[in-house]
Amino acid sequence: MSTRANANAVTTVPALALSSTSPVSQIEFATLAILCGVLAAGAYFCFPLYDDGWLALVLRESGPHFLAQHMGDRPVFGFLLEQVGRFGAANRFVFVLLNSGLWLTFAVESGLLFRRLFPELGNYSVVAACLTLAPIVLQTQLSTALVVIPANLATIFGYAAILLLLQQRPAKKSNKLLILGVASALAAFGVVLSEYGVATNLVGCALLIGMALTRPGSVGGVRRQLLISAGWLFGLTVAAYLIFAKTADFSTRPDVAPGQLVQRGAAKWLGLPFELVAGTWHAVVGAYAVALGSVTVAWDSKSTLAGVLFGFLIAILVYFATQGPEPETTFGDRTGQLFFRLMVFLPAIFIGLLPFSVMGRPTVLLEFGSRFRIPVMPVAAAITVALAITLVRRPLRWIPVMMFGFIVGYASWTFTYSAIQQSRAISALRVALRPYVAQSGGYTVAVVPFDRFETELTANIAAAWPVEMEKKLWVVGEGPARSEFGNRSDCHSNTSIDVNVRGLTRMGKLDNLLWLDTTAGKPVSIEQYCTSAK
């Protein structure tokens, strides 16, 4: 979707912008589509990744009806997940298609938000969209339904409401009521879907107040309208969350219950500001510095060469996508004014991270943990791009544009390639492990040198096995194995297994506790985990 809609236009459905046929808009869409294509390929070949492993195991062993029964902490999400899981053999394709569509929509919303916040820099909105889509600040693009529905979809609803409320021109009373009604429905559904909607709406409140404070003069009561919208959105969010908390069953995940707030010690509360600062720095600056520092070129590494070439391709496309005519706006392109707005909008990131931080969730985690930054990503991307553009002279703005384009392309390619290679390495263990599981009457626990989710490891290795054989296997990484069984040279033998992950169980007699050695260049070797059992 083109992100070049007029900054003062009301955008209700992002897909409507696809009607634009200008060359620049086509380049914008082509850039986002290419990035989505690479990430979609990664999601397909890596499936299941992270919590999708639980999803794959449950669908094979219990069926889609099981999903909603064990999502009591997010009942609406559980219902949606069950419906999506009813596609049977086509599940993987459907999950990847849904994932790609929602990420593309999220990126487009990020570009549209950039044009709302910094209309005089509207030509660079595609850069913000690409930063949102790339696995740099967020790294959950290859995970599907278990992340994209509760996190991305809830956030998308929230930002759709924010974009409606951020319109900056007077409207008829009937139109105002219609816009407010649609925005309220979107914002409320995001909260009812998951707690990510709460964080997104709080970001929206901060942005609405910030826009009111940075308006260049008072035009038809727009400032007052923005402040009223902020108050209304906050009240609506509180009411919707009370309904969500009342209907949810937190017994399976007590760590996400509202009561978790009172269990934080004084030391954790004192560390809260530092956690928020760290998360904000990572989202605005730190993640890009790490991504730029990780760029390597090795002549004997085809993957890095391909990553560099893909980075240059995206850089060139992003450069041409920013070459449209300057947007007409009431804001002047003055450095002082831009810096003031940057400082006013920056607290929105703190506020968006706050709900997760007070619940004890770190704000600087990578990969699966980066999902806690999803609600703040569009704002963070907008601030990053605006700051970089503002710090250089107008004739040199192509430099940060192409730099961002390059690291977006390089990171997308290398992240996807690495994930696919690791997924293949895990899946390759199934041939060596299968005879041990087939000959065993009880359960087999396999310890592998991969630091991944246990459900992800089990689902990948047993993907092509009969379901009855799959049910006898559980795969763990080295860290959890040491915690559960001790070190290999000084471990205690277990005679039973007791695992319960959201209703997915492995309980009963433990026949095999195995160690798999996957030294590069050598065949997989399997031996008993305990070399000296107590």
LUMKE-280312 format. One record per residue (C-alpha): residue number from 1; residue in three letters; z, x, y. Coordinates in Angstrom, 3 decimals, padded with zeros to 6 digits, always signed. Layout:
// LUMKE-280312
- num_residuo_Z_X_Y
- NUM_ALA_Z_X_Y;
...
END
This chain:
// LUMKE-280312
- num_residuo_Z_X_Y
- 1_MET_+000.000_+000.000_+000.000;
- 2_SER_-000.742_+001.179_+003.455;
- 3_THR_+002.256_+001.951_+005.587;
- 4_ARG_+000.214_+001.690_+008.768;
- 5_ALA_+001.085_-001.888_+009.650;
- 6_ASN_+001.784_-002.344_+013.355;
- 7_ALA_+005.361_-001.355_+014.134;
- 8_ASN_+006.012_-004.695_+015.782;
- 9_ALA_+004.523_-006.838_+013.045;
- 10_VAL_+006.655_-008.893_+010.705;
- 11_THR_+006.238_-007.652_+007.152;
- 12_THR_+007.341_-010.146_+004.563;
- 13_VAL_+005.467_-009.071_+001.455;
- 14_PRO_+004.564_-005.349_+001.298;
- 15_ALA_+001.542_-005.874_-000.922;
- 16_LEU_-000.209_-007.732_+001.899;
- 17_ALA_-000.899_-004.399_+003.588;
- 18_LEU_-003.325_-003.544_+000.791;
- 19_SER_-005.945_-005.522_+002.643;
- 20_SER_-006.393_-002.610_+005.056;
- 21_THR_-009.723_-000.833_+004.511;
- 22_SER_-009.443_+002.017_+007.039;
- 23_PRO_-010.120_+005.489_+005.578;
- 24_VAL_-006.637_+006.697_+006.481;
- 25_SER_-005.009_+003.721_+004.766;
- 26_GLN_-007.103_+004.343_+001.682;
- 27_ILE_-005.969_+007.988_+001.615;
- 28_GLU_-002.357_+006.866_+001.939;
- 29_PHE_-002.678_+004.518_-000.993;
- 30_ALA_-004.596_+007.101_-003.050;
- 31_THR_-001.833_+009.672_-002.467;
- 32_LEU_+000.908_+007.318_-003.602;
- 33_ALA_-001.180_+006.087_-006.536;
- 34_ILE_-001.819_+009.645_-007.777;
- 35_LEU_+001.872_+010.484_-007.602;
- 36_CYS_+002.717_+007.240_-009.395;
- 37_GLY_+000.157_+008.040_-012.080;
- 38_VAL_+001.692_+011.434_-012.853;
- 39_LEU_+005.212_+010.007_-012.951;
- 40_ALA_+004.078_+007.029_-015.057;
- 41_ALA_+002.588_+009.414_-017.615;
- 42_GLY_+005.887_+011.257_-017.702;
- 43_ALA_+007.863_+008.046_-018.125;
- 44_TYR_+005.613_+006.964_-021.002;
- 45_PHE_+005.720_+010.225_-022.942;
- 46_CYS_+009.445_+010.806_-022.281;
- 47_PHE_+010.585_+007.322_-023.231;
- 48_PRO_+013.417_+006.793_-023.907;
- 49_LEU_+015.191_+008.854_-021.249;
- 50_TYR_+018.848_+008.615_-020.168;
- 51_ASP_+020.222_+005.094_-020.728;
- 52_ASP_+016.844_+003.923_-022.010;
- 53_GLY_+017.946_+005.473_-025.307;
- 54_TRP_+020.584_+002.749_-025.639;
- 55_LEU_+017.942_+000.173_-024.772;
- 56_ALA_+015.519_+001.456_-027.421;
- 57_LEU_+018.196_+001.560_-030.135;
- 58_VAL_+019.453_-001.924_-029.330;
- 59_LEU_+015.962_-003.450_-029.323;
- 60_ARG_+015.169_-001.929_-032.714;
- 61_GLU_+018.511_-002.607_-034.379;
- 62_SER_+019.706_-005.899_-032.847;
- 63_GLY_+016.905_-007.492_-030.821;
- 64_PRO_+016.585_-008.467_-027.129;
- 65_HIS_+019.235_-011.209_-027.281;
- 66_PHE_+021.816_-008.441_-027.704;
- 67_LEU_+021.076_-007.022_-024.241;
- 68_ALA_+022.473_-009.831_-022.096;
- 69_GLN_+025.529_-010.187_-024.343;
- 70_HIS_+026.642_-006.641_-023.528;
- 71_MET_+025.793_-006.564_-019.803;
- 72_GLY_+028.735_-008.657_-018.688;
- 73_ASP_+029.407_-006.403_-015.702;
- 74_ARG_+025.923_-007.313_-014.375;
- 75_PRO_+025.091_-010.755_-015.796;
- 76_VAL_+021.911_-011.370_-013.768;
- 77_PHE_+020.598_-007.943_-014.691;
- 78_GLY_+021.437_-008.636_-018.329;
- 79_PHE_+019.383_-011.842_-018.228;
- 80_LEU_+016.387_-010.079_-016.641;
- 81_LEU_+016.639_-007.191_-019.093;
- 82_GLU_+016.591_-009.575_-022.031;
- 83_GLN_+013.426_-011.252_-020.737;
- 84_VAL_+011.674_-007.916_-020.204;
- 85_GLY_+012.766_-006.759_-023.668;
- 86_ARG_+010.980_-009.641_-025.412;
- 87_PHE_+007.563_-007.947_-025.363;
- 88_GLY_+008.133_-006.434_-028.786;
- 89_ALA_+005.782_-003.579_-029.695;
- 90_ALA_+004.508_-003.453_-026.101;
- 91_ASN_+007.964_-002.787_-024.698;
- 92_ARG_+007.323_+000.839_-023.755;
- 93_PHE_+004.120_-000.015_-021.877;
- 94_VAL_+005.804_-002.930_-020.088;
- 95_PHE_+008.822_-000.822_-019.120;
- 96_VAL_+006.614_+001.952_-017.716;
- 97_LEU_+004.382_-000.504_-015.853;
- 98_LEU_+007.415_-002.229_-014.338;
- 99_ASN_+008.924_+001.130_-013.451;
- 100_SER_+005.770_+002.352_-011.703;
- 101_GLY_+005.302_-000.877_-009.777;
- 102_LEU_+008.851_-000.911_-008.470;
- 103_TRP_+008.798_+002.767_-007.500;
- 104_LEU_+005.525_+002.254_-005.631;
- 105_THR_+006.983_-000.750_-003.821;
- 106_PHE_+010.100_+001.254_-002.977;
- 107_ALA_+007.985_+004.076_-001.540;
- 108_VAL_+005.961_+001.642_+000.556;
- 109_GLU_+009.155_+000.097_+001.928;
- 110_SER_+010.308_+003.584_+002.867;
- 111_GLY_+007.119_+004.128_+004.850;
- 112_LEU_+007.457_+000.767_+006.564;
- 113_LEU_+011.077_+001.516_+007.464;
- 114_PHE_+010.011_+004.839_+008.982;
- 115_ARG_+007.620_+002.969_+011.283;
- 116_ARG_+010.414_+000.604_+012.275;
- 117_LEU_+012.862_+003.396_+013.092;
- 118_PHE_+010.423_+005.877_+014.655;
- 119_PRO_+007.357_+003.893_+015.745;
- 120_GLU_+006.056_+006.693_+018.004;
- 121_LEU_+005.776_+008.882_+014.875;
- 122_GLY_+004.227_+006.120_+012.792;
- 123_ASN_+001.336_+008.325_+011.621;
- 124_TYR_+003.791_+010.251_+009.455;
- 125_SER_+005.141_+007.260_+007.560;
- 126_VAL_+003.237_+008.274_+004.424;
- 127_VAL_+005.266_+011.505_+004.320;
- 128_ALA_+008.505_+009.504_+004.110;
- 129_ALA_+006.958_+007.334_+001.392;
- 130_CYS_+005.992_+010.422_-000.639;
- 131_LEU_+009.465_+011.955_-000.287;
- 132_THR_+010.961_+008.740_-001.638;
- 133_LEU_+008.601_+008.722_-004.600;
- 134_ALA_+008.951_+012.409_-005.533;
- 135_PRO_+011.685_+013.645_-007.938;
- 136_ILE_+013.450_+015.750_-005.301;
- 137_VAL_+016.379_+013.820_-003.806;
- 138_LEU_+016.090_+011.148_-006.508;
- 139_GLN_+015.314_+012.212_-010.076;
- 140_THR_+015.321_+008.966_-012.047;
- 141_GLN_+011.586_+008.256_-011.768;
- 142_LEU_+011.022_+008.822_-015.502;
- 143_SER_+013.759_+006.427_-016.585;
- 144_THR_+012.691_+002.807_-016.836;
- 145_ALA_+014.446_-000.551_-017.152;
- 146_LEU_+018.081_+000.587_-017.280;
- 147_VAL_+017.750_+002.211_-013.835;
- 148_VAL_+014.806_+000.636_-012.083;
- 149_ILE_+015.995_-002.976_-012.415;
- 150_PRO_+019.653_-002.723_-011.348;
- 151_ALA_+019.174_+000.143_-008.860;
- 152_ASN_+015.614_+000.097_-007.505;
- 153_LEU_+014.990_-003.650_-007.657;
- 154_ALA_+018.302_-004.504_-006.010;
- 155_THR_+017.574_-001.918_-003.321;
- 156_ILE_+014.030_-003.221_-002.841;
- 157_PHE_+015.358_-006.728_-002.190;
- 158_GLY_+017.821_-005.305_+000.306;
- 159_TYR_+015.226_-003.314_+002.236;
- 160_ALA_+012.838_-006.264_+002.274;
- 161_ALA_+015.596_-008.190_+004.042;
- 162_ILE_+016.274_-005.266_+006.392;
- 163_LEU_+012.607_-004.979_+007.355;
- 164_LEU_+012.533_-008.668_+008.193;
- 165_LEU_+015.662_-008.455_+010.318;
- 166_LEU_+014.433_-005.330_+012.101;
- 167_GLN_+011.484_-007.098_+013.689;
- 168_GLN_+011.561_-006.238_+017.368;
- 169_ARG_+009.888_-009.060_+019.233;
- 170_PRO_+011.129_-012.461_+020.337;
- 171_ALA_+010.076_-015.350_+018.124;
- 172_LYS_+010.283_-019.124_+018.187;
- 173_LYS_+013.552_-020.597_+017.006;
- 174_SER_+011.920_-022.135_+013.932;
- 175_ASN_+010.411_-018.757_+012.988;
- 176_LYS_+013.750_-017.033_+013.505;
- 177_LEU_+015.466_-019.451_+011.162;
- 178_LEU_+012.748_-019.029_+008.539;
- 179_ILE_+012.963_-015.233_+008.736;
- 180_LEU_+016.740_-015.341_+008.589;
- 181_GLY_+016.645_-017.656_+005.580;
- 182_VAL_+014.206_-015.484_+003.628;
- 183_ALA_+016.101_-012.312_+004.538;
- 184_SER_+019.392_-013.893_+003.504;
- 185_ALA_+018.003_-014.930_+000.121;
- 186_LEU_+016.625_-011.428_-000.531;
- 187_ALA_+019.826_-009.687_+000.537;
- 188_ALA_+022.039_-012.030_-001.490;
- 189_PHE_+019.944_-011.679_-004.643;
- 190_GLY_+020.104_-007.899_-004.367;
- 191_VAL_+023.922_-008.057_-004.350;
- 192_VAL_+024.088_-010.559_-007.215;
- 193_LEU_+021.765_-008.322_-009.237;
- 194_SER_+023.971_-005.219_-008.942;
- 195_GLU_+026.341_-003.292_-006.704;
- 196_TYR_+023.381_-001.258_-005.413;
- 197_GLY_+022.542_-004.290_-003.304;
- 198_VAL_+025.908_-003.975_-001.563;
- 199_ALA_+025.243_-000.365_-000.561;
- 200_THR_+021.729_-001.251_+000.629;
- 201_ASN_+022.935_-004.127_+002.785;
- 202_LEU_+025.606_-001.930_+004.359;
- 203_VAL_+022.852_+000.541_+005.235;
- 204_GLY_+020.994_-002.376_+006.800;
- 205_CYS_+024.002_-003.323_+008.936;
- 206_ALA_+024.203_+000.231_+010.257;
- 207_LEU_+020.466_+000.318_+010.998;
- 208_LEU_+020.507_-003.010_+012.817;
- 209_ILE_+023.371_-001.821_+015.020;
- 210_GLY_+021.609_+001.497_+015.565;
- 211_MET_+018.391_-000.237_+016.603;
- 212_ALA_+020.341_-002.384_+019.049;
- 213_LEU_+021.919_+000.719_+020.590;
- 214_THR_+018.634_+002.610_+020.924;
- 215_ARG_+016.454_-000.159_+022.341;
- 216_PRO_+014.672_+001.033_+025.540;
- 217_GLY_+015.940_-001.778_+027.746;
- 218_SER_+016.707_-005.382_+026.954;
- 219_VAL_+013.688_-007.458_+025.941;
- 220_GLY_+014.241_-011.179_+025.467;
- 221_GLY_+017.650_-010.797_+023.917;
- 222_VAL_+016.396_-008.549_+021.092;
- 223_ARG_+019.541_-006.423_+021.206;
- 224_ARG_+021.725_-009.472_+020.823;
- 225_GLN_+019.523_-010.712_+017.983;
- 226_LEU_+019.890_-007.376_+016.144;
- 227_LEU_+023.671_-007.350_+016.526;
- 228_ILE_+023.972_-010.946_+015.329;
- 229_SER_+021.756_-010.092_+012.343;
- 230_ALA_+024.024_-007.142_+011.499;
- 231_GLY_+027.113_-009.360_+011.547;
- 232_TRP_+025.392_-012.038_+009.494;
- 233_LEU_+024.181_-009.505_+006.915;
- 234_PHE_+027.672_-008.042_+006.545;
- 235_GLY_+029.274_-011.453_+006.070;
- 236_LEU_+026.602_-012.493_+003.595;
- 237_THR_+027.094_-009.272_+001.616;
- 238_VAL_+030.839_-009.812_+001.345;
- 239_ALA_+030.362_-013.410_+000.208;
- 240_ALA_+027.654_-012.495_-002.327;
- 241_TYR_+029.757_-009.672_-003.753;
- 242_LEU_+032.738_-011.989_-004.189;
- 243_ILE_+030.484_-014.282_-006.229;
- 244_PHE_+029.187_-011.291_-008.204;
- 245_ALA_+032.717_-010.042_-008.934;
- 246_LYS_+033.845_-013.536_-009.941;
- 247_THR_+031.031_-014.028_-012.447;
- 248_ALA_+031.020_-010.483_-013.870;
- 249_ASP_+033.033_-009.315_-016.871;
- 250_PHE_+034.243_-005.775_-016.217;
- 251_SER_+036.111_-005.395_-019.510;
- 252_THR_+033.345_-003.240_-021.012;
- 253_ARG_+033.167_-001.006_-017.917;
- 254_PRO_+036.532_-001.073_-016.136;
- 255_ASP_+035.525_+001.964_-014.065;
- 256_VAL_+033.161_-000.239_-011.995;
- 257_ALA_+035.668_-003.055_-011.416;
- 258_PRO_+036.821_-003.583_-007.797;
- 259_GLY_+040.375_-002.773_-008.890;
- 260_GLN_+039.267_+000.821_-009.460;
- 261_LEU_+039.720_+001.383_-005.723;
- 262_VAL_+043.517_+001.221_-005.901;
- 263_GLN_+043.647_+003.824_-008.667;
- 264_ARG_+042.391_+006.653_-006.480;
- 265_GLY_+045.045_+009.208_-005.619;
- 266_ALA_+045.735_+010.486_-002.116;
- 267_ALA_+043.931_+013.762_-002.805;
- 268_LYS_+040.744_+011.901_-003.732;
- 269_TRP_+040.885_+009.830_-000.559;
- 270_LEU_+041.317_+013.002_+001.502;
- 271_GLY_+038.270_+014.494_-000.156;
- 272_LEU_+036.138_+011.431_+000.567;
- 273_PRO_+034.727_+012.618_+003.950;
- 274_PHE_+033.675_+015.936_+002.431;
- 275_GLU_+031.965_+014.129_-000.439;
- 276_LEU_+030.024_+011.961_+002.007;
- 277_VAL_+028.990_+014.940_+004.122;
- 278_ALA_+027.831_+016.809_+001.010;
- 279_GLY_+025.806_+013.825_-000.193;
- 280_THR_+024.216_+013.303_+003.216;
- 281_TRP_+023.307_+016.983_+003.560;
- 282_HIS_+021.763_+016.970_+000.087;
- 283_ALA_+019.722_+013.829_+000.819;
- 284_VAL_+018.437_+015.010_+004.212;
- 285_VAL_+018.075_+018.787_+003.863;
- 286_GLY_+019.616_+020.395_+000.776;
- 287_ALA_+017.422_+018.894_-001.945;
- 288_TYR_+014.238_+020.008_-000.168;
- 289_ALA_+015.545_+023.540_+000.291;
- 290_VAL_+016.288_+023.707_-003.444;
- 291_ALA_+012.833_+022.290_-004.281;
- 292_LEU_+011.105_+024.817_-002.027;
- 293_GLY_+013.159_+027.662_-003.473;
- 294_SER_+012.229_+026.654_-007.028;
- 295_VAL_+008.490_+027.107_-006.448;
- 296_THR_+007.250_+029.878_-008.729;
- 297_VAL_+003.796_+031.108_-009.661;
- 298_ALA_+003.334_+032.946_-012.941;
- 299_TRP_-000.129_+033.983_-014.090;
- 300_ASP_+000.817_+033.445_-017.729;
- 301_SER_+002.307_+029.986_-017.045;
- 302_LYS_-000.302_+027.256_-016.946;
- 303_SER_+002.293_+024.662_-015.950;
- 304_THR_+003.298_+026.477_-012.750;
- 305_LEU_-000.338_+027.135_-011.837;
- 306_ALA_-001.137_+023.457_-012.372;
- 307_GLY_+001.947_+022.556_-010.307;
- 308_VAL_+000.781_+024.726_-007.413;
- 309_LEU_-002.718_+023.246_-007.519;
- 310_PHE_-001.339_+019.718_-007.640;
- 311_GLY_+000.967_+020.590_-004.747;
- 312_PHE_-001.988_+021.713_-002.639;
- 313_LEU_-003.899_+018.536_-003.554;
- 314_ILE_-001.052_+016.305_-002.361;
- 315_ALA_-000.586_+018.467_+000.749;
- 316_ILE_-004.242_+018.028_+001.712;
- 317_LEU_-004.155_+014.281_+001.070;
- 318_VAL_-000.965_+013.856_+003.098;
- 319_TYR_-002.465_+015.881_+005.959;
- 320_PHE_-005.539_+013.644_+006.184;
- 321_ALA_-003.389_+010.528_+005.774;
- 322_THR_-001.507_+011.444_+008.968;
- 323_GLN_-004.639_+011.896_+011.100;
- 324_GLY_-004.999_+008.304_+012.291;
- 325_PRO_-004.862_+007.180_+015.941;
- 326_GLU_-001.513_+007.360_+017.702;
- 327_PRO_+000.403_+004.054_+017.428;
- 328_GLU_+001.061_+002.030_+020.563;
- 329_THR_+004.792_+001.647_+021.115;
- 330_THR_+007.372_+001.058_+023.827;
- 331_PHE_+009.161_+004.232_+022.683;
- 332_GLY_+008.091_+007.481_+024.266;
- 333_ASP_+007.565_+010.592_+022.158;
- 334_ARG_+010.361_+012.471_+023.928;
- 335_THR_+012.478_+014.973_+022.022;
- 336_GLY_+015.788_+013.990_+023.599;
- 337_GLN_+015.273_+010.325_+022.824;
- 338_LEU_+014.269_+011.093_+019.238;
- 339_PHE_+017.301_+013.278_+018.627;
- 340_PHE_+019.564_+010.551_+019.998;
- 341_ARG_+018.102_+008.019_+017.578;
- 342_LEU_+018.400_+010.493_+014.709;
- 343_MET_+022.111_+010.839_+015.407;
- 344_VAL_+022.553_+007.068_+015.708;
- 345_PHE_+020.804_+006.372_+012.387;
- 346_LEU_+022.506_+009.200_+010.483;
- 347_PRO_+025.761_+007.265_+009.838;
- 348_ALA_+023.732_+004.750_+007.800;
- 349_ILE_+023.539_+007.377_+005.047;
- 350_PHE_+027.313_+007.901_+005.077;
- 351_ILE_+027.829_+004.156_+004.877;
- 352_GLY_+025.335_+003.752_+002.034;
- 353_LEU_+027.032_+006.459_-000.033;
- 354_LEU_+030.523_+005.135_+000.684;
- 355_PRO_+030.672_+002.347_-001.987;
- 356_PHE_+029.840_+004.845_-004.734;
- 357_SER_+032.056_+007.608_-003.422;
- 358_VAL_+035.157_+005.401_-003.188;
- 359_MET_+034.582_+004.450_-006.834;
- 360_GLY_+034.715_+008.119_-007.797;
- 361_ARG_+030.970_+008.720_-008.155;
- 362_PRO_+029.857_+012.196_-006.941;
- 363_THR_+027.100_+012.050_-004.320;
- 364_VAL_+025.319_+015.315_-005.153;
- 365_LEU_+024.563_+014.882_-008.855;
- 366_LEU_+021.078_+015.611_-010.177;
- 367_GLU_+018.866_+013.714_-012.640;
- 368_PHE_+020.589_+010.503_-013.821;
- 369_GLY_+023.436_+010.964_-011.323;
- 370_SER_+020.975_+010.953_-008.426;
- 371_ARG_+020.681_+007.156_-008.814;
- 372_PHE_+023.675_+006.760_-006.501;
- 373_ARG_+021.456_+007.947_-003.631;
- 374_ILE_+018.786_+005.282_-004.188;
- 375_PRO_+020.139_+002.862_-001.523;
- 376_VAL_+020.084_+005.567_+001.185;
- 377_MET_+016.794_+007.233_+000.214;
- 378_PRO_+014.451_+005.423_+002.668;
- 379_VAL_+016.752_+006.189_+005.603;
- 380_ALA_+017.304_+009.776_+004.474;
- 381_ALA_+013.546_+010.325_+004.075;
- 382_ALA_+012.880_+008.849_+007.523;
- 383_ILE_+015.458_+011.118_+009.155;
- 384_THR_+014.201_+014.202_+007.281;
- 385_VAL_+010.587_+013.640_+008.338;
- 386_ALA_+011.435_+012.712_+011.937;
- 387_LEU_+013.703_+015.756_+012.290;
- 388_ALA_+011.102_+018.150_+010.887;
- 389_ILE_+008.332_+016.709_+013.071;
- 390_THR_+010.508_+016.766_+016.190;
- 391_LEU_+011.515_+020.413_+015.742;
- 392_VAL_+007.932_+021.694_+016.037;
- 393_ARG_+005.377_+021.411_+018.801;
- 394_ARG_+002.776_+018.699_+018.523;
- 395_PRO_-000.147_+021.052_+017.652;
- 396_LEU_+001.918_+022.562_+014.813;
- 397_ARG_+003.108_+019.331_+013.199;
- 398_TRP_+000.611_+019.814_+010.403;
- 399_ILE_+002.826_+022.617_+009.060;
- 400_PRO_+005.858_+020.498_+008.032;
- 401_VAL_+003.492_+017.741_+006.908;
- 402_MET_+001.646_+020.021_+004.499;
- 403_MET_+004.884_+021.724_+003.425;
- 404_PHE_+006.388_+018.380_+002.454;
- 405_GLY_+003.156_+017.396_+000.716;
- 406_PHE_+003.139_+020.618_-001.285;
- 407_ILE_+006.730_+020.394_-002.524;
- 408_VAL_+006.220_+016.698_-003.334;
- 409_GLY_+003.218_+017.528_-005.523;
- 410_TYR_+004.744_+020.628_-007.094;
- 411_ALA_+008.068_+018.940_-007.848;
- 412_SER_+006.385_+015.844_-009.297;
- 413_TRP_+004.195_+017.900_-011.630;
- 414_THR_+006.800_+020.415_-012.827;
- 415_PHE_+009.577_+017.846_-013.208;
- 416_THR_+007.313_+015.630_-015.306;
- 417_TYR_+005.990_+018.527_-017.387;
- 418_SER_+009.482_+019.892_-018.110;
- 419_ALA_+010.750_+016.450_-019.126;
- 420_ILE_+007.826_+015.898_-021.503;
- 421_GLN_+008.316_+019.321_-023.094;
- 422_GLN_+012.020_+018.698_-023.636;
- 423_SER_+011.360_+015.249_-025.083;
- 424_ARG_+008.872_+016.758_-027.546;
- 425_ALA_+011.355_+019.461_-028.531;
- 426_ILE_+013.982_+016.824_-029.300;
- 427_SER_+011.545_+014.609_-031.202;
- 428_ALA_+010.418_+017.586_-033.317;
- 429_LEU_+013.838_+017.647_-034.996;
- 430_ARG_+013.203_+014.367_-036.817;
- 431_VAL_+011.176_+015.951_-039.649;
- 432_ALA_+013.833_+018.532_-040.557;
- 433_LEU_+016.720_+016.065_-040.224;
- 434_ARG_+015.230_+013.103_-042.088;
- 435_PRO_+015.954_+014.266_-045.706;
- 436_TYR_+019.663_+014.740_-044.939;
- 437_VAL_+019.972_+011.215_-043.541;
- 438_ALA_+017.849_+009.634_-046.285;
- 439_GLN_+019.938_+011.161_-049.094;
- 440_SER_+023.251_+010.213_-047.502;
- 441_GLY_+025.040_+006.963_-048.201;
- 442_GLY_+027.224_+007.218_-045.113;
- 443_TYR_+026.709_+008.394_-041.554;
- 444_THR_+025.223_+011.691_-040.445;
- 445_VAL_+026.227_+013.315_-037.153;
- 446_ALA_+023.794_+015.974_-035.959;
- 447_VAL_+024.818_+018.480_-033.280;
- 448_VAL_+021.876_+019.786_-031.258;
- 449_PRO_+021.600_+022.354_-028.415;
- 450_PHE_+020.498_+019.792_-025.840;
- 451_ASP_+022.710_+018.490_-023.043;
- 452_ARG_+021.448_+014.908_-023.101;
- 453_PHE_+022.841_+011.405_-023.591;
- 454_GLU_+023.802_+010.730_-027.197;
- 455_THR_+021.850_+007.479_-027.247;
- 456_GLU_+018.798_+009.264_-025.832;
- 457_LEU_+018.980_+011.999_-028.488;
- 458_THR_+019.462_+009.518_-031.323;
- 459_ALA_+016.677_+007.199_-030.158;
- 460_ASN_+014.176_+010.048_-029.755;
- 461_ILE_+014.841_+011.645_-033.136;
- 462_ALA_+014.944_+008.373_-035.099;
- 463_ALA_+012.085_+006.655_-033.258;
- 464_ALA_+009.682_+006.715_-036.227;
- 465_TRP_+012.266_+006.089_-038.942;
- 466_PRO_+013.016_+002.801_-040.708;
- 467_VAL_+015.732_+000.893_-038.882;
- 468_GLU_+018.201_+001.130_-041.785;
- 469_MET_+017.904_+004.908_-041.766;
- 470_GLU_+018.215_+005.036_-037.972;
- 471_LYS_+021.499_+003.140_-038.196;
- 472_LYS_+023.011_+005.995_-040.249;
- 473_LEU_+022.331_+008.684_-037.616;
- 474_TRP_+024.181_+009.766_-034.475;
- 475_VAL_+023.122_+012.815_-032.472;
- 476_VAL_+025.344_+014.662_-029.999;
- 477_GLY_+025.039_+017.732_-027.795;
- 478_GLU_+027.135_+020.878_-028.112;
- 479_GLY_+029.631_+019.925_-025.399;
- 480_PRO_+030.645_+016.529_-026.828;
- 481_ALA_+030.738_+018.067_-030.326;
- 482_ARG_+033.245_+020.702_-029.236;
- 483_SER_+035.391_+018.010_-027.620;
- 484_GLU_+035.290_+015.802_-030.707;
- 485_PHE_+035.299_+018.323_-033.562;
- 486_GLY_+036.285_+021.651_-032.004;
- 487_ASN_+034.365_+024.923_-032.093;
- 488_ARG_+032.245_+025.675_-035.140;
- 489_SER_+034.499_+028.520_-036.298;
- 490_ASP_+037.704_+026.559_-035.790;
- 491_CYS_+036.939_+022.883_-036.203;
- 492_HIS_+038.534_+019.982_-038.008;
- 493_SER_+036.518_+017.980_-040.479;
- 494_ASN_+036.231_+014.248_-039.919;
- 495_THR_+035.844_+011.742_-042.689;
- 496_SER_+034.794_+008.847_-040.466;
- 497_ILE_+032.880_+008.069_-037.312;
- 498_ASP_+033.827_+005.551_-034.630;
- 499_VAL_+031.253_+005.131_-031.854;
- 500_ASN_+030.805_+002.078_-029.633;
- 501_VAL_+028.398_+002.200_-026.676;
- 502_ARG_+028.077_-001.251_-025.119;
- 503_GLY_+028.167_-002.893_-028.532;
- 504_LEU_+025.937_-000.302_-030.202;
- 505_THR_+028.158_+000.949_-033.033;
- 506_ARG_+028.372_+003.688_-035.609;
- 507_MET_+031.585_+003.041_-037.550;
- 508_GLY_+032.355_+004.095_-041.104;
- 509_LYS_+032.273_+006.989_-043.555;
- 510_LEU_+030.975_+010.311_-042.225;
- 511_ASP_+029.020_+012.148_-044.923;
- 512_ASN_+027.338_+014.918_-042.931;
- 513_LEU_+028.338_+016.869_-039.840;
- 514_LEU_+025.359_+019.135_-039.239;
- 515_TRP_+024.369_+021.884_-036.827;
- 516_LEU_+020.693_+022.248_-035.898;
- 517_ASP_+019.502_+025.651_-034.718;
- 518_THR_+016.350_+025.396_-032.594;
- 519_THR_+015.741_+029.041_-031.681;
- 520_ALA_+012.344_+029.340_-030.016;
- 521_GLY_+009.580_+030.576_-032.289;
- 522_LYS_+011.503_+029.899_-035.482;
- 523_PRO_+011.603_+026.883_-037.829;
- 524_VAL_+014.490_+024.473_-037.319;
- 525_SER_+017.453_+025.487_-039.472;
- 526_ILE_+020.196_+023.064_-040.496;
- 527_GLU_+023.676_+024.002_-041.701;
- 528_GLN_+027.164_+022.560_-041.739;
- 529_TYR_+028.685_+022.378_-038.274;
- 530_CYS_+032.116_+023.512_-039.432;
- 531_THR_+031.863_+027.062_-040.726;
- 532_SER_+035.615_+027.064_-041.422;
- 533_ALA_+037.013_+023.545_-041.855;
- 534_LYS_+040.737_+022.902_-041.567;
END
